[in-house]
């Protein structure tokens, strides 16, 4: 009996140690490890506060002037998730518990520190399930390796221009896509990448969240932001639509056109002067010949 009691005590302590270890492990995975600091320090971040002009139609409810304010809030969280992808090679957070922890930190600390009013923070909620890794979420894609393993069989079935366009989209999106023309070219080429993702992930026709993109779009945006720099002006304007992309190309074209017009006016003026001078010379020659 003594031996049995001793074994029971040993087993009890072993079980307690295992339970404590499991609890510690769960606590570690539940802790948010997203790095929000680069987002908070982004040079364009204050421009996102333009959406926070709210009006009150009675004492209890507040209605936004602009319906895209919640879209901006969720795009900011997606921008931070793109930083997480760059740092860890993981598209999504470890599990739903971790995702809830990160969403809570984002809403209670990050948005408040940026200057978003409390009624915006409370009304524009982020659904943690859209950003948690799961075998049933986004075809089980969790990492960059998962993504490539999923799309490679689809890519290998492409031929001709489709294959060329797929391989060149990174060249158009890796760099400055802040200009309107560059943004347009990136988005156009990235559509080939998304077409492959659509095929690999399958039907998402039942997805109806107006503020969070479906899986293929979310994966595409995170992937492109990683190429361009998640907190860059190009990613913020062209990929996440946090503010309008400046149409510098139109300005440049206007300047060039003005310069061409001025050049043509100068050339025309010189031609007119040349004609007048020639006419003067001819008149003198005719007068001399007549004498």
C-alpha positions in Angstrom: 0.0 0.0 0.0 2.8 2.3 0.8 4.2 1.9 -2.7 0.8 2.5 -4.2 0.4 5.7 -2.2 3.8 6.9 -3.2 3.0 6.2 -6.9 -0.3 8.0 -6.5 1.4 11.1 -5.0 4.0 11.1 -7.8 1.3 10.7 -10.5 -0.7 13.6 -8.9 2.2 15.9 -8.9 3.1 14.9 -12.5 -0.5 15.6 -13.6 -0.4 19.0 -11.8 2.9 20.0 -13.5 1.4 19.0 -16.9 -1.8 21.1 -16.3 0.3 24.1 -15.2 2.5 23.7 -18.3 -0.5 23.5 -20.6 -2.1 26.6 -19.0 1.2 28.5 -19.4 1.4 27.4 -23.0 -2.2 28.5 -23.6 -1.5 31.9 -22.0 1.6 32.3 -24.1 -0.3 31.6 -27.4 -3.2 33.9 -26.2 -0.9 36.9 -25.8 -0.9 39.2 -28.8 2.5 39.4 -30.5 1.5 41.8 -33.3 3.8 44.8 -33.6 1.6 47.9 -33.9 4.4 50.4 -33.4 5.3 50.8 -37.2 1.6 51.5 -37.9 1.4 54.1 -35.2 4.5 55.8 -36.5 3.4 55.8 -40.2 3.7 59.3 -41.7 0.3 59.1 -43.3 -1.5 57.8 -40.2 -3.1 61.1 -39.2 -4.9 61.5 -42.6 -7.0 58.4 -41.7 -8.7 60.5 -38.9 -10.6 62.4 -41.7 -13.3 59.8 -41.4 -14.2 60.7 -37.8 -16.6 63.5 -38.4 -19.7 62.2 -36.6 -23.1 63.7 -36.1 -25.5 62.9 -33.4 -29.2 62.5 -34.3 -30.3 62.0 -30.6 -28.7 61.6 -27.2 -28.0 57.9 -27.6 -27.0 57.2 -31.2 -24.2 58.6 -33.3 -24.2 58.2 -37.0 -21.0 58.8 -39.2 -21.1 61.3 -42.0 -18.9 59.0 -44.0 -19.8 55.3 -44.3 -16.2 54.3 -44.9 -14.9 55.0 -41.4 -15.2 51.3 -40.3 -13.5 50.3 -43.6 -10.6 52.5 -42.6 -10.4 50.9 -39.1 -10.3 47.4 -40.5 -7.8 48.4 -43.2 -5.6 49.7 -40.4 -5.7 46.4 -38.6 -5.0 44.6 -41.9 -2.0 46.8 -42.4 -0.7 45.7 -39.0 -1.4 42.1 -40.0 0.8 42.7 -43.1 3.6 43.7 -40.8 3.0 40.5 -38.9 3.4 38.5 -42.2 6.6 40.3 -42.9 8.0 39.6 -39.5 6.8 36.0 -39.1 5.9 34.6 -42.5 2.4 33.9 -41.1 -0.7 35.4 -42.7 -2.9 34.9 -39.7 -2.7 34.8 -35.9 -2.2 31.6 -34.0 -5.8 30.9 -33.0 -9.0 32.6 -32.2 -7.9 33.4 -28.6 -4.8 35.2 -29.9 -6.8 37.0 -32.5 -9.3 38.2 -29.9 -6.4 39.4 -27.8 -4.9 41.4 -30.7 -8.2 42.9 -31.7 -8.8 44.0 -28.2 -5.4 45.6 -28.0 -5.8 47.3 -31.3 -9.2 48.8 -30.4 -8.5 49.7 -26.8 -4.9 51.0 -27.2 -3.9 51.6 -30.8 -7.0 53.4 -32.1 -7.3 55.4 -28.9 -3.6 56.5 -29.1 -4.0 57.5 -32.7 -6.9 59.8 -31.8 -10.0 57.9 -32.9 -13.0 58.9 -30.8 -14.4 56.2 -28.5 -17.7 56.0 -30.4 -15.7 55.1 -33.5 -13.7 52.5 -31.6 -16.9 50.9 -30.1 -19.0 51.0 -33.3 -16.3 49.8 -35.8 -15.6 46.4 -34.5 -13.1 43.9 -36.0 -14.2 40.3 -36.2 -11.3 38.1 -34.8 -12.4 35.0 -36.7 -11.4 36.7 -40.0 -7.8 36.9 -38.8 -7.3 33.6 -36.9 -5.6 30.6 -38.4 -7.8 27.6 -38.9 -7.9 24.4 -41.0 -11.3 25.7 -42.3 -10.3 29.3 -42.9 -8.8 30.4 -46.3 -8.3 26.7 -47.3 -6.1 26.1 -44.3 -3.4 28.6 -45.6 -1.4 29.9 -42.6 2.1 30.7 -43.9 3.8 31.7 -47.1 4.9 28.1 -47.6 1.2 27.1 -47.4 0.3 29.7 -49.9 2.9 28.5 -52.5 2.0 24.9 -51.9 -1.7 25.7 -52.6 -1.2 27.9 -55.7 1.7 26.1 -57.4 -0.5 23.3 -58.9 -2.9 25.9 -60.3 0.0 28.0 -61.6 1.5 25.0 -63.4 -1.6 24.6 -65.4 -1.3 28.1 -66.8 0.1 28.7 -70.3 1.1 31.6 -72.6 0.3 35.1 -71.5 -1.5 34.0 -68.3 1.7 32.4 -67.0 3.8 35.4 -68.0 1.4 37.8 -66.3 1.4 35.7 -63.2 5.2 35.7 -62.9 5.5 39.4 -63.6 3.0 40.8 -61.1 5.6 41.1 -58.4 7.8 43.3 -60.6 4.9 45.8 -61.0 4.0 45.8 -57.3 7.5 45.8 -55.8 8.5 49.4 -55.5 6.8 52.8 -55.6 3.1 52.2 -56.3 2.0 55.6 -54.8 1.6 57.1 -58.3 -1.7 56.6 -60.0 -0.2 54.9 -63.1 2.0 52.6 -61.1 -0.9 51.7 -58.8 -3.1 50.9 -61.8 -0.4 48.6 -63.3 0.1 46.8 -60.0 -3.6 46.2 -59.5 -4.0 45.0 -63.1 -1.2 42.5 -62.9 -2.1 41.4 -59.4 -5.5 40.3 -60.7 -3.8 37.4 -62.3 -2.4 36.4 -58.9 -5.9 36.7 -57.4 -7.4 34.6 -60.2 -5.0 31.8 -59.2 -5.9 32.3 -55.5 -9.6 32.1 -56.4 -9.1 28.8 -58.1 -6.9 27.4 -55.3 -9.2 28.5 -52.4 -12.5 27.7 -54.1 -16.0 29.1 -53.8 -16.5 32.1 -51.5 -19.9 33.2 -52.8 -21.4 33.0 -49.3 -19.1 35.6 -47.9 -20.9 38.9 -47.3 -18.9 41.0 -44.9 -18.8 44.5 -46.6 -15.8 45.7 -44.6 -13.4 42.7 -44.6 -12.3 41.2 -48.0 -12.8 37.6 -48.8 -9.9 35.2 -48.4 -8.4 35.5 -51.8 -8.5 39.3 -51.7 -7.1 39.4 -48.1 -4.2 37.0 -48.9 -3.5 39.1 -52.1 -3.4 42.4 -50.2 -1.2 41.0 -47.4 1.2 39.5 -49.9 1.4 42.7 -52.0 1.8 44.9 -48.9 4.7 42.7 -47.8 6.4 43.4 -51.2 5.9 47.1 -51.0 6.3 47.7 -47.3 3.2 47.4 -45.1 3.4 51.0 -43.8 4.5 52.6 -47.1 2.5 55.3 -48.8 2.0 52.9 -51.8 0.6 50.1 -49.7 -1.7 52.5 -47.7 -3.1 54.2 -50.7 -3.0 51.6 -53.5 -3.6 48.3 -51.6 -5.6 49.3 -48.5 -7.3 52.4 -49.8 -6.7 54.4 -46.7 -6.5 57.6 -48.7 -6.6 58.6 -52.4 -3.6 57.9 -54.6 -2.4 61.3 -56.0 -2.7 61.6 -59.7 0.9 62.8 -60.2 0.9 61.3 -63.7 -1.8 63.7 -64.8 0.1 66.6 -63.3 3.3 65.5 -65.1 1.4 65.1 -68.4 -0.1 68.5 -68.0 3.3 70.1 -67.4 4.7 68.3 -70.5 1.8 69.3 -72.7 2.2 72.9 -71.6 5.9 72.8 -72.4 5.2 71.3 -75.8 2.5 74.0 -76.6 5.0 76.8 -75.5 7.6 75.2 -77.8 5.2 75.1 -80.7 4.3 78.7 -80.2 7.9 79.7 -80.2 8.6 77.7 -83.4 5.5 79.2 -85.0 6.6 82.7 -84.0 10.1 82.1 -85.5 8.6 80.8 -88.7 6.3 83.9 -89.0 9.2 86.2 -88.4 11.3 84.3 -91.0 8.4 84.7 -93.6 8.1 88.4 -92.9 11.8 88.9 -93.3 11.9 87.0 -96.6 8.9 89.0 -97.9 10.8 92.2 -97.0 13.9 91.0 -98.9 11.9 90.0 -101.9 10.1 93.4 -102.0 13.5 95.2 -102.0 14.8 93.0 -104.7 11.8 93.6 -106.9 12.1 97.4 -106.3 15.8 97.4 -107.3 15.0 95.3 -110.4 12.3 97.7 -111.5 14.6 100.7 -111.3 
